[in-house]
Amino acid sequence: AALIAAGLSPLSAATYTVPLPCSLVCVANSLDAGPPGELNRADHVIPYSDGDNIQVWTGVSFQAYVMDSLSTTGWTDAIGNNIPLSSLPILGPGRGFFYGNNAGMPDLTFTGTVRASPISVLIPIGLSILGSPLVYGGTVTGGLGLNVQDGDTIQKWTCMGWNAVTRDSLSSTGWTDSSGDCPEPTI
C-alpha cells in the first residue's frame, strides 16, 4: 500500500519487507522479478538463509524446499535429497507459500517491479494459497475487489493455526467465523 501511496508507476522497481513474527509464516510475493520463469524462481525471489525452508501447496499437499548449504545446489527436499535449481517453484506475484524461519531472520525482503493494475487472478476450486499480486492490502471485497460468493471461506494463518472467515449474506456483517458475526477479512 505504501508503494501505491508513494505514487510509484506500474513497472517501477520496488522493494518491500514482510515481517517474520514466528517460525512458520504464510507469505506471498507481490513483485515481479522478471519475465515468467527463472527470474521468479524461489532462488531469485527470496534471500538465501541456510536451514530455512519454503513450503508450497501443490493442490494436494505441501512440497518442502530446504535451503541447505551442504547440498550441491543449495536446496534439498524434506528428506535431504538434492533439488535441481530448475525444479524450484516459481513464486511470481500473488503466489503464496509458507516460510519456515529456522534461522531466526526478522523479515523477508522482496525485490522486483510493481505490476500494472487491474490484474485478474484465477482462483481455482478447492484450497489454494494466494496473496495480492499487487503491493496492496485491504478488505477482501472492498479493498481487493474479489468476487466472493456465499459459503466461500478465507483462511488466514495466525502463526498458531488457521482463522477461517466465511462469506454469509445472512450475517449482520456479511461474514462469520467460529464465534459468529465478524468483520470482513483483510489481506
MARMAR-538624 format. One record per atom (N, C-alpha, C): residue number from 1; residue in three letters; x, y, z. Coordinates in steps of 0.05 Angstrom, whole numbers, plus 5000, padded with zeros to 4 digits. Each point is the difference from the previous one (the first is absolute). Example, Ala and Ser with C-alpha at 12.3 -4.5 7.8 and 13.67 -1.06 7.14 Angstrom:
2
{1,"ala",{5264,4886,5156}},
{1,"ala",{4982,5024,5000}},
{1,"ala",{5018,5024,5000}},
{2,"ser",{4993,5021,4986}},
{2,"ser",{5016,5024,5001}},
{2,"ser",{4985,5022,5014}},
//
This chain:
187
{1,"ala",{5016,4976,5000}},
{1,"ala",{4984,5024,5000}},
{1,"ala",{5017,5025,5000}},
{2,"ala",{5023,4998,5014}},
{2,"ala",{5018,5024,5001}},
{2,"ala",{5011,5006,4973}},
{3,"leu",{5005,4980,4984}},
{3,"leu",{5010,5005,4973}},
{3,"leu",{4980,5014,4982}},
{4,"ile",{4975,4992,5002}},
{4,"ile",{4979,5013,4985}},
{4,"ile",{4996,5029,5010}},
{5,"ala",{5000,5003,5026}},
{5,"ala",{4996,5027,5011}},
{5,"ala",{5024,5018,4993}},
{6,"ala",{5023,4989,4996}},
{6,"ala",{5023,5016,4993}},
{6,"ala",{5000,5008,4971}},
{7,"gly",{4980,4990,4985}},
{7,"gly",{4997,5008,4972}},
{7,"gly",{5019,4986,4981}},
{8,"leu",{5009,4976,5007}},
{8,"leu",{5017,4985,4982}},
{8,"leu",{4983,4991,4976}},
{9,"ser",{5011,5004,4977}},
{9,"ser",{4985,4992,4976}},
{9,"ser",{5002,4970,4995}},
{10,"pro",{4982,4989,4985}},
{10,"pro",{5002,4971,4993}},
{10,"pro",{5027,4995,4988}},
{11,"leu",{5011,4977,5006}},
{11,"leu",{5025,4991,4990}},
{11,"leu",{5024,5015,5012}},
{12,"ser",{4995,5014,5023}},
{12,"ser",{5022,5013,5014}},
{12,"ser",{5015,4979,5017}},
{13,"ala",{5027,5004,5002}},
{13,"ala",{5015,4982,5017}},
{13,"ala",{4993,5006,5029}},
{14,"ala",{4998,4979,5016}},
{14,"ala",{4991,5003,5027}},
{14,"ala",{5011,4978,5018}},
{15,"thr",{4999,5006,5026}},
{15,"thr",{5008,4980,5020}},
{15,"thr",{4980,5002,5023}},
{16,"tyr",{4991,4978,5010}},
{16,"tyr",{4983,5001,5024}},
{16,"tyr",{5008,4978,5019}},
{17,"thr",{4995,5004,5025}},
{17,"thr",{5009,4982,5021}},
{17,"thr",{4976,4989,5015}},
{18,"val",{5000,4974,5005}},
{18,"val",{4979,4987,5015}},
{18,"val",{5012,4990,5026}},
{19,"pro",{4988,5007,5023}},
{19,"pro",{5010,4991,5025}},
{19,"pro",{4996,4969,5003}},
{20,"leu",{5018,4988,5014}},
{20,"leu",{4998,4971,5006}},
{20,"leu",{4997,4997,5030}},
{21,"pro",{4976,5003,5010}},
{21,"pro",{4995,5001,5029}},
{21,"pro",{5002,4973,5014}},
{22,"cys",{5001,4978,4985}},
{22,"cys",{5001,4973,5013}},
{22,"cys",{5015,4981,4982}},
{23,"ser",{5002,4975,5008}},
{23,"ser",{5017,4981,4985}},
{23,"ser",{4987,4990,4974}},
{24,"leu",{4974,5003,4997}},
{24,"leu",{4986,4992,4976}},
{24,"leu",{4981,5022,4992}},
{25,"val",{5005,5013,4977}},
{25,"val",{4985,5024,4992}},
{25,"val",{4989,4995,4972}},
{26,"cys",{4975,5006,4996}},
{26,"cys",{4988,4998,4973}},
{26,"cys",{5004,5028,4987}},
{27,"val",{5013,5000,4977}},
{27,"val",{5006,5025,4986}},
{27,"val",{4994,4996,4970}},
{28,"ala",{5000,5023,4986}},
{28,"ala",{4997,4999,4971}},
{28,"ala",{5017,5023,4989}},
{29,"asn",{5012,4995,4977}},
{29,"asn",{5016,5020,4986}},
{29,"asn",{4981,5017,4983}},
{30,"ser",{5002,5026,5001}},
{30,"ser",{4984,5018,4984}},
{30,"ser",{5016,5014,4978}},
{31,"leu",{5025,4994,4998}},
{31,"leu",{5017,5014,4980}},
{31,"leu",{5008,4980,4978}},
{32,"asp",{5004,5010,4976}},
{32,"asp",{5008,4983,4978}},
{32,"asp",{5030,5003,4996}},
{33,"ala",{5015,4978,5004}},
{33,"ala",{5029,5001,4997}},
{33,"ala",{5009,4999,4971}},
{34,"gly",{4982,4995,4982}},
{34,"gly",{5008,4999,4972}},
{34,"gly",{4980,4984,4984}},
{35,"pro",{5006,4994,4975}},
{35,"pro",{4982,4985,4984}},
{35,"pro",{4993,4973,5013}},
{36,"pro",{4977,4989,4994}},
{36,"pro",{4994,4974,5012}},
{36,"pro",{5022,4980,4996}},
{37,"gly",{5005,4984,5020}},
{37,"gly",{5022,4981,4998}},
{37,"gly",{5021,5005,5021}},
{38,"glu",{5024,4998,4992}},
{38,"glu",{5023,4998,5018}},
{38,"glu",{5002,5024,5019}},
{39,"leu",{4995,5024,4992}},
{39,"leu",{5004,5023,5018}},
{39,"leu",{4980,5001,5023}},
{40,"asn",{4977,4987,4997}},
{40,"asn",{4981,4998,5022}},
{40,"asn",{5002,4974,5015}},
{41,"arg",{5021,4985,4994}},
{41,"arg",{5006,4974,5014}},
{41,"arg",{5009,5007,5029}},
{42,"ala",{4994,4982,5018}},
{42,"ala",{5005,5004,5029}},
{42,"ala",{5028,5010,5006}},
{43,"asp",{5020,4989,4987}},
{43,"asp",{5028,5009,5006}},
{43,"asp",{5006,5028,4991}},
{44,"his",{4983,5012,4983}},
{44,"his",{5003,5028,4992}},
{44,"his",{4982,5019,5016}},
{45,"val",{4978,4989,5011}},
{45,"val",{4979,5017,5013}},
{45,"val",{5006,5004,5029}},
{46,"ile",{5008,4979,5014}},
{46,"ile",{5005,5003,5029}},
{46,"ile",{5029,4999,5007}},
{47,"pro",{5009,5014,5021}},
{47,"pro",{5028,4998,5007}},
{47,"pro",{5007,4973,5012}},
{48,"tyr",{5024,4991,4994}},
{48,"tyr",{5009,4974,5010}},
{48,"tyr",{5006,5001,5029}},
{49,"ser",{4990,4981,5016}},
{49,"ser",{5005,4999,5028}},
{49,"ser",{5003,4971,5008}},
{50,"asp",{5024,4990,5003}},
{50,"asp",{5006,4972,5005}},
{50,"asp",{4984,4989,5023}},
{51,"gly",{4986,4978,4995}},
{51,"gly",{4983,4988,5020}},
{51,"gly",{4971,5007,4999}},
{52,"asp",{4994,5023,4986}},
{52,"asp",{4972,5007,4997}},
{52,"asp",{4987,4984,4977}},
{53,"asn",{4974,5002,4997}},
{53,"asn",{4987,4985,4979}},
{53,"asn",{4975,5015,4991}},
{54,"ile",{4991,4991,4977}},
{54,"ile",{4974,5010,4990}},
{54,"ile",{4983,4975,4995}},
{55,"gln",{4974,5004,5003}},
{55,"gln",{4981,4978,4996}},
{55,"gln",{4978,5010,4981}},
{56,"val",{4997,4987,4977}},
{56,"val",{4982,5009,4979}},
{56,"val",{4977,4979,4998}},
{57,"trp",{4976,5010,4998}},
{57,"trp",{4977,4983,4997}},
{57,"trp",{4998,4990,4972}},
{58,"thr",{4997,4974,4996}},
{58,"thr",{4999,4988,4973}},
{58,"thr",{4971,4996,4990}},
{59,"gly",{4981,5005,5018}},
{59,"gly",{4972,4994,4993}},
{59,"gly",{4991,4976,5015}},
{60,"val",{5019,4984,5010}},
{60,"val",{4994,4975,5015}},
{60,"val",{5015,5000,5027}},
{61,"ser",{5025,5010,5000}},
{61,"ser",{5016,5000,5024}},
{61,"ser",{5021,5022,4997}},
{62,"phe",{5016,5003,5021}},
{62,"phe",{5022,5020,5000}},
{62,"phe",{5026,4986,4990}},
{63,"gln",{5014,5014,4983}},
{63,"gln",{5027,4991,4991}},
{63,"gln",{5020,5018,5014}},
{64,"ala",{5019,4989,5015}},
{64,"ala",{5020,5015,5015}},
{64,"ala",{5026,5003,4983}},
{65,"tyr",{5011,5023,5002}},
{65,"tyr",{5026,5006,4987}},
{65,"tyr",{5018,5012,5022}},
{66,"val",{5021,4986,5007}},
{66,"val",{5017,5008,5022}},
{66,"val",{5026,5013,4990}},
{67,"met",{5007,5023,5011}},
{67,"met",{5025,5013,4993}},
{67,"met",{5022,4986,5016}},
{68,"asp",{5018,4987,4986}},
{68,"asp",{5020,4983,5012}},
{68,"asp",{5027,5004,4987}},
{69,"ser",{5018,5014,5014}},
{69,"ser",{5026,5007,4988}},
{69,"ser",{5017,4975,4995}},
{70,"leu",{4993,4977,5011}},
{70,"leu",{5016,4976,4995}},
{70,"leu",{4990,4985,4975}},
{71,"ser",{4978,5009,4988}},
{71,"ser",{4990,4989,4975}},
{71,"ser",{5016,5011,4977}},
{72,"thr",{5002,4984,4978}},
{72,"thr",{5014,5010,4976}},
{72,"thr",{4987,5023,4987}},
{73,"thr",{4973,5003,5004}},
{73,"thr",{4986,5023,4988}},
{73,"thr",{4992,5021,5021}},
{74,"gly",{5004,4993,5026}},
{74,"gly",{4991,5019,5021}},
{74,"gly",{4972,4994,5009}},
{75,"trp",{4986,4981,4987}},
{75,"trp",{4972,4994,5007}},
{75,"trp",{4997,4969,5002}},
{76,"thr",{4984,4992,5019}},
{76,"thr",{4992,4971,5002}},
{76,"thr",{4970,4998,5005}},
{77,"asp",{4990,4975,4997}},
{77,"asp",{4973,4996,5008}},
{77,"asp",{4999,4994,5030}},
{78,"ala",{4977,4993,5010}},
{78,"ala",{4996,4996,5029}},
{78,"ala",{5017,4977,5011}},
{79,"ile",{5009,4981,4984}},
{79,"ile",{5016,4978,5010}},
{79,"ile",{5029,5001,4992}},
{80,"gly",{5008,5023,4989}},
{80,"gly",{5029,5005,4995}},
{80,"gly",{5009,4995,4972}},
{81,"asn",{4983,4993,4981}},
{81,"asn",{5008,4996,4972}},
{81,"asn",{5005,5026,4986}},
{82,"asn",{5021,5002,4985}},
{82,"asn",{5005,5025,4985}},
{82,"asn",{4977,5006,4981}},
{83,"ile",{4994,5026,4997}},
{83,"ile",{4980,5009,4982}},
{83,"ile",{5014,5017,4979}},
{84,"pro",{4997,4994,4974}},
{84,"pro",{5012,5017,4979}},
{84,"pro",{4987,5027,5001}},
{85,"leu",{5015,5021,4994}},
{85,"leu",{4989,5027,5001}},
{85,"leu",{4977,5003,4981}},
{86,"ser",{5001,4986,4977}},
{86,"ser",{4978,5002,4981}},
{86,"ser",{4974,4988,5010}},
{87,"ser",{5001,4985,5023}},
{87,"ser",{4976,4988,5011}},
{87,"ser",{4989,5017,5023}},
{88,"leu",{5012,5022,5007}},
{88,"leu",{4990,5017,5021}},
{88,"leu",{4974,5014,4991}},
{89,"pro",{4982,5006,5018}},
{89,"pro",{4974,5011,4992}},
{89,"pro",{5003,5029,4991}},
{90,"ile",{4981,5008,4983}},
{90,"ile",{4998,5028,4991}},
{90,"ile",{4983,5014,5020}},
{91,"leu",{5010,5022,5011}},
{91,"leu",{4986,5015,5021}},
{91,"leu",{4994,5028,4989}},
{92,"gly",{4987,5001,4977}},
{92,"gly",{4992,5025,4988}},
{92,"gly",{4978,5014,5016}},
{93,"pro",{4993,5024,4991}},
{93,"pro",{4980,5016,5015}},
{93,"pro",{4974,4985,5006}},
{94,"gly",{4993,5001,5026}},
{94,"gly",{4975,4987,5010}},
{94,"gly",{5003,4972,5009}},
{95,"arg",{5023,4987,4994}},
{95,"arg",{5004,4972,5008}},
{95,"arg",{5007,4999,5029}},
{96,"gly",{4984,4987,5016}},
{96,"gly",{5004,4998,5028}},
{96,"gly",{5016,4975,5007}},
{97,"phe",{5013,5001,5023}},
{97,"phe",{5016,4977,5010}},
{97,"phe",{5006,5004,5029}},
{98,"phe",{5008,4979,5013}},
{98,"phe",{5009,5002,5028}},
{98,"phe",{5030,5004,5000}},
{99,"tyr",{5009,5016,5018}},
{99,"tyr",{5029,5004,5004}},
{99,"tyr",{5007,4989,5028}},
{100,"gly",{5016,4979,5001}},
{100,"gly",{5010,4989,5025}},
{100,"gly",{5024,5014,5009}},
{101,"asn",{4998,5017,5020}},
{101,"asn",{5021,5017,5009}},
{101,"asn",{5015,4987,5023}},
{102,"asn",{5018,4982,4993}},
{102,"asn",{5016,4985,5020}},
{102,"asn",{5024,5016,5009}},
{103,"ala",{5010,5018,4983}},
{103,"ala",{5024,5015,5006}},
{103,"ala",{4994,5025,5016}},
{104,"gly",{4975,5007,5004}},
{104,"gly",{4992,5023,5016}},
{104,"gly",{5002,5027,4986}},
{105,"met",{4998,5000,4973}},
{105,"met",{5000,5026,4986}},
{105,"met",{4977,5017,5009}},
{106,"pro",{5003,5026,5004}},
{106,"pro",{4978,5017,5009}},
{106,"pro",{4980,5006,4978}},
{107,"asp",{5009,4999,4974}},
{107,"asp",{4981,5007,4979}},
{107,"asp",{5010,4988,4973}},
{108,"leu",{4983,5002,4980}},
{108,"leu",{5006,4989,4974}},
{108,"leu",{4996,5023,4980}},
{109,"thr",{5020,5006,4983}},
{109,"thr",{4999,5022,4982}},
{109,"thr",{4996,4990,4971}},
{110,"phe",{4981,5011,4986}},
{110,"phe",{4995,4994,4972}},
{110,"phe",{5008,5024,4984}},
{111,"thr",{5012,4995,4976}},
{111,"thr",{5008,5021,4982}},
{111,"thr",{4990,4993,4972}},
{112,"gly",{4990,5020,4986}},
{112,"gly",{4991,4995,4973}},
{112,"gly",{4985,5025,4990}},
{113,"thr",{4981,4996,4982}},
{113,"thr",{4985,5022,4989}},
{113,"thr",{4971,4998,5009}},
{114,"val",{4987,5023,5002}},
{114,"val",{4972,5002,5007}},
{114,"val",{4985,4995,4974}},
{115,"arg",{4982,4981,5001}},
{115,"arg",{4984,4994,4976}},
{115,"arg",{4978,5021,4996}},
{116,"ala",{4993,5004,4975}},
{116,"ala",{4978,5018,4993}},
{116,"ala",{4973,4987,5009}},
{117,"ser",{4981,5017,5009}},
{117,"ser",{4974,4989,5007}},
{117,"ser",{4980,5010,4979}},
{118,"pro",{4977,4988,4997}},
{118,"pro",{4990,4977,5015}},
{118,"pro",{5013,4974,4991}},
{119,"ile",{5000,4981,5018}},
{119,"ile",{5011,4974,4994}},
{119,"ile",{4979,4979,5007}},
{120,"ser",{4995,4982,4982}},
{120,"ser",{4981,4978,5005}},
{120,"ser",{5015,4977,5012}},
{121,"val",{4989,4988,5020}},
{121,"val",{5012,4976,5013}},
{121,"val",{4980,4978,4999}},
{122,"leu",{5007,4978,4988}},
{122,"leu",{4983,4976,4999}},
{122,"leu",{5002,4986,5027}},
{123,"ile",{4978,4998,5014}},
{123,"ile",{5000,4986,5026}},
{123,"ile",{4987,4973,4995}},
{124,"pro",{5016,4979,5002}},
{124,"pro",{4990,4973,4994}},
{124,"pro",{4980,4990,5021}},
{125,"ile",{4983,4982,4993}},
{125,"ile",{4982,4987,5019}},
{125,"ile",{5017,4983,5019}},
{126,"gly",{4993,5000,5025}},
{126,"gly",{5016,4986,5020}},
{126,"gly",{5018,5019,5015}},
{127,"leu",{5020,4988,5013}},
{127,"leu",{5018,5016,5016}},
{127,"leu",{5023,5010,4983}},
{128,"ser",{5009,5025,5005}},
{128,"ser",{5024,5011,4988}},
{128,"ser",{5011,5021,5019}},
{129,"ile",{5026,5006,4997}},
{129,"ile",{5012,5021,5016}},
{129,"ile",{5006,5023,4981}},
{130,"leu",{4987,5022,5005}},
{130,"leu",{5002,5023,4982}},
{130,"leu",{5004,5026,5017}},
{131,"gly",{5012,5019,4988}},
{131,"gly",{5002,5027,5012}},
{131,"gly",{4994,5020,4978}},
{132,"ser",{5000,5025,5007}},
{132,"ser",{4995,5020,4980}},
{132,"ser",{5024,5001,4980}},
{133,"pro",{4994,5000,4974}},
{133,"pro",{5021,5002,4980}},
{133,"pro",{5010,5029,4997}},
{134,"leu",{4988,5018,5015}},
{134,"leu",{5008,5027,5001}},
{134,"leu",{5010,5006,5028}},
{135,"val",{5018,5019,5003}},
{135,"val",{5009,5008,5027}},
{135,"val",{4978,5018,5011}},
{136,"tyr",{4980,4986,5011}},
{136,"tyr",{4976,5014,5010}},
{136,"tyr",{4986,4982,5020}},
{137,"gly",{4988,5011,5019}},
{137,"gly",{4984,4985,5019}},
{137,"gly",{4973,5014,5003}},
{138,"gly",{4982,4985,5011}},
{138,"gly",{4973,5011,5005}},
{138,"gly",{4980,4978,5005}},
{139,"thr",{4975,5008,5003}},
{139,"thr",{4979,4980,5004}},
{139,"thr",{4998,4983,4975}},
{140,"val",{4989,4976,5004}},
{140,"val",{4999,4980,4978}},
{140,"val",{4983,5011,4977}},
{141,"thr",{4976,5010,5005}},
{141,"thr",{4983,5009,4978}},
{141,"thr",{5004,5030,4994}},
{142,"gly",{5000,5016,5021}},
{142,"gly",{5002,5029,4995}},
{142,"gly",{5028,5009,4991}},
{143,"gly",{5020,4991,5014}},
{143,"gly",{5027,5009,4993}},
{143,"gly",{5013,4985,4977}},
{144,"leu",{4997,4973,4999}},
{144,"leu",{5012,4984,4979}},
{144,"leu",{4981,4994,4978}},
{145,"gly",{4974,5005,5004}},
{145,"gly",{4980,4996,4979}},
{145,"gly",{4995,4971,4992}},
{146,"leu",{5004,4981,5018}},
{146,"leu",{4995,4972,4994}},
{146,"leu",{4970,4995,4999}},
{147,"asn",{4991,4984,4981}},
{147,"asn",{4973,4992,4997}},
{147,"asn",{4995,4976,5018}},
{148,"val",{4992,5004,5025}},
{148,"val",{4997,4978,5019}},
{148,"val",{4971,4993,5002}},
{149,"gln",{4994,4974,4998}},
{149,"gln",{4973,4989,5001}},
{149,"gln",{4993,4990,5028}},
{150,"asp",{4975,4998,5006}},
{150,"asp",{4991,4988,5026}},
{150,"asp",{5012,4972,5002}},
{151,"gly",{5011,4995,5024}},
{151,"gly",{5013,4974,5005}},
{151,"gly",{5030,4999,4994}},
{152,"asp",{5010,5020,4985}},
{152,"asp",{5029,5001,4996}},
{152,"asp",{5014,5007,5027}},
{153,"thr",{5023,4987,5004}},
{153,"thr",{5014,5004,5025}},
{153,"thr",{5028,5011,4995}},
{154,"ile",{5007,5020,5015}},
{154,"ile",{5027,5011,5000}},
{154,"ile",{5014,4990,5026}},
{155,"gln",{5023,4987,4997}},
{155,"gln",{5014,4990,5023}},
{155,"gln",{5027,5016,5002}},
{156,"lys",{5005,5011,5023}},
{156,"lys",{5025,5015,5004}},
{156,"lys",{5016,4986,5021}},
{157,"trp",{5026,4997,4995}},
{157,"trp",{5018,4987,5019}},
{157,"trp",{5007,5019,5022}},
{158,"thr",{4998,4991,5026}},
{158,"thr",{5005,5018,5023}},
{158,"thr",{5026,4994,5014}},
{159,"cys",{5017,4983,4989}},
{159,"cys",{5025,4990,5013}},
{159,"cys",{4994,4977,5019}},
{160,"met",{4975,4996,5007}},
{160,"met",{4992,4978,5018}},
{160,"met",{4980,4981,4986}},
{161,"gly",{4988,5009,4979}},
{161,"gly",{4980,4985,4986}},
{161,"gly",{4984,5017,4981}},
{162,"trp",{4979,4989,4989}},
{162,"trp",{4984,5015,4980}},
{162,"trp",{4977,5014,5013}},
{163,"asn",{4994,5024,4992}},
{163,"asn",{4976,5014,5007}},
{163,"asn",{4982,5001,4975}},
{164,"ala",{4978,4986,5001}},
{164,"ala",{4982,4998,4977}},
{164,"ala",{4977,5019,5003}},
{165,"val",{4995,5016,4978}},
{165,"val",{4978,5019,4999}},
{165,"val",{4984,4993,4975}},
{166,"thr",{4974,4997,5003}},
{166,"thr",{4983,4991,4978}},
{166,"thr",{4981,5022,4991}},
{167,"arg",{4996,5004,4974}},
{167,"arg",{4981,5019,4989}},
{167,"arg",{4972,4989,5006}},
{168,"asp",{4984,5017,5014}},
{168,"asp",{4973,4992,5008}},
{168,"asp",{4982,5024,4997}},
{169,"ser",{4984,5002,4979}},
{169,"ser",{4983,5023,4995}},
{169,"ser",{4978,5003,5021}},
{170,"leu",{4995,4979,5016}},
{170,"leu",{4979,5002,5021}},
{170,"leu",{5011,5012,5025}},
{171,"ser",{5027,5002,5003}},
{171,"ser",{5013,5012,5023}},
{171,"ser",{4996,5030,4999}},
{172,"ser",{5000,5013,5024}},
{172,"ser",{4998,5029,5001}},
{172,"ser",{5024,5015,4987}},
{173,"thr",{5023,4986,4999}},
{173,"thr",{5023,5012,4988}},
{173,"thr",{5007,4989,4973}},
{174,"gly",{4986,4978,4993}},
{174,"gly",{5005,4986,4974}},
{174,"gly",{5022,4979,5003}},
{175,"trp",{5010,4996,5025}},
{175,"trp",{5022,4981,5004}},
{175,"trp",{4996,4987,5027}},
{176,"thr",{5008,4975,5003}},
{176,"thr",{4999,4986,5026}},
{176,"thr",{5026,4984,5004}},
{177,"asp",{5006,4996,5025}},
{177,"asp",{5023,4983,5007}},
{177,"asp",{4989,4981,5022}},
{178,"ser",{5018,4986,5014}},
{178,"ser",{4991,4980,5020}},
{178,"ser",{4985,5013,5023}},
{179,"ser",{5002,5026,5004}},
{179,"ser",{4986,5013,5022}},
{179,"ser",{4975,5015,4991}},
{180,"gly",{4994,5000,4974}},
{180,"gly",{4976,5013,4990}},
{180,"gly",{5007,5022,4980}},
{181,"asp",{4984,5021,5000}},
{181,"asp",{5005,5023,4982}},
{181,"asp",{5027,5012,5005}},
{182,"cys",{5014,5007,4979}},
{182,"cys",{5026,5012,5002}},
{182,"cys",{5005,5020,4977}},
{183,"pro",{5020,5016,5002}},
{183,"pro",{5006,5019,4979}},
{183,"pro",{5010,4986,4975}},
{184,"glu",{4998,5014,4977}},
{184,"glu",{5011,4989,4975}},
{184,"glu",{5031,4997,5003}},
{185,"pro",{5011,4978,4991}},
{185,"pro",{5029,4996,5003}},
{185,"pro",{5016,5019,4983}},
{186,"thr",{5024,5006,5009}},
{186,"thr",{5018,5017,4985}},
{186,"thr",{5024,4983,4992}},
{187,"ile",{5012,5007,4978}},
{187,"ile",{5024,4987,4990}},
{187,"ile",{5023,5020,5001}},
//
